[in-house]
Amino acid sequence: MLNLVEMEQSNGYNPFRYIRSETDIVKLVTNLINNTTPKNAQPSDPFWEKAESLYLQAIFLYVWQECEMEKRNFRMVLQLLNEAEVHADGSPSDLDRRFRRLERKKGSNHPALIQYNKVVRGAGDTVRSIIISANARLGLLQNPQILRILDHDEMEIEEIGLGVDGDRNRKTALFCVTPDSDKSYAFLIGMLYSQIFQELYYQADFHYNGKLPINVNFMLDEFANVPLPDDYCSLLSTMRSRNISCTIFIQNLAQIKALFEKTWETIPGNCDSLVYLGGNEQSTHKYISESLGKGTIDKKSSGETKGRQGSSSRNYDVLGRELLTPDETRKLDNSECILLIRGCDPIIDKKYNTFAHSRFSETEDGGAAPYIHDRMAAQKQAVQILSEESLDYYKKKKEQGEDVQIVELSFDEIFSYEPIPKKIFSEEELKENQKKRTVEEVRPPKKTEKPVQTEEEKLSELLESHVYNEEQLGEIMLAIGAGISYDKILQMADTKNSAEKMKEIRKKFTKETASD
């Protein structure tokens, strides 16, 4: 469970766990930038966003390729961002020195170094703005509860389509719990969705002949309120062949029209079934009415003329009529629903009475105790019995180059007095591991004297130490992009200022900057 309402109950999710190539880094950074940019923000110079993307790619590549496994996470990303500075005297920052060591060790063609040099070789003020902008974007992550979630991974995304430990008889479910009143951290759900599709497609295409062993169904409640992958319409068109399906819940069609202005018809067009439960939105009534089609009705008319030469007539005709007009669709009885299935006639039926379900009493609404998630239960046991299918799964992972060790032990060896680690690791490896632990325990923290802070350094520190909501961060980033001086941005970024107040101050400073 990824729980953004009660974060202490959430399991861990580390996006770096699912990165396999440099392309995955680019996808992750692009997704992060898209989902942390306010939707109603006015477009600014694309240079800043592209430069920030290069800068974050350099940081992410360094963390993924150069850091130890346990340090490949967003906490390390923030640590590297904190090392970045542009000194007035031109002296290198801690991050500059880190990348210089990387160049001496790995050469100038290292992917992280290539991206880093593209950014830092610009003018000093430009680099400062890029650094501040990156810190502003990731400022929301400076939250101990969020960092705890992102430090390690317990999701095992690939097992959603393969089964727990590769055993297809042991299925799993992943729940994403998001607040409906605050979208500050919704971008984390967006990253998770993107990586789930990415990982499941990878497993299906490269290891299971294009089709997952277990059908994966996405139950996308609050579909319109959660960030989705940019290519969702394309995914919806191709996921069926990989044994993946989606159940989409929306209040009305206007929601998906707002999300996918030009391609919204792709979504209902790729759904074999549509269930209409009722609503009060006009365009939805019209869409349902047109989808139902027309039926034929018999028309009977009669006439009579009185007089000396009176006459009478009767006419029978067949006419076409909508099965339900938009107005009749609006007035659909609340106990009924409309079901449209591809290749079948439309159906009007009674809604299922959930209160009559045999297991309703097990829910909180049915009188049972509320469900309390035990995040520790998701952690795998130190020792567990594997099925033959699970053993084959781990052998396959080892063949694919993943960090899996398989050691065969006899019954006597398992219960012998000799410690198991000595059977797995050599004496040299055990000594090296012990040496690393000892050094980490006794090495004193490195003390460095901090120079007098400049205005941009003060702003960077402010962004790192305070949690701003999405709208506030958007205003700060717009101010940076507009070239407003850092001392003025510091005034604007006062944590007491609401997003509206920041917007008012930003507009004022923007006019002053333009007149200067």
PyMOL commands that set and color helices and strands:
alter all, ss='L'
color gray80, all
select helices_A, chain A and resi 7-9+15-18+22-36+46-66+69-71+74-83+94-106+111-120+124-137+139-141+144-151+159-162+164-166+186-207+223-225+232-238+240-242+253-259+266-269+282-292+326-330+354-356+360-362+375-378+388-399+411-414+420-424+427-442+455-465+470-481+486-492+499-515
alter helices_A, ss='H'
color red, helices_A
select strands_A, chain A and resi 2-3+176-177+216-220+244-248+273-276+294-305+311-322+336-341+347-350
alter strands_A, ss='S'
color yellow, strands_A
deselect
rebuild
show_as cartoon
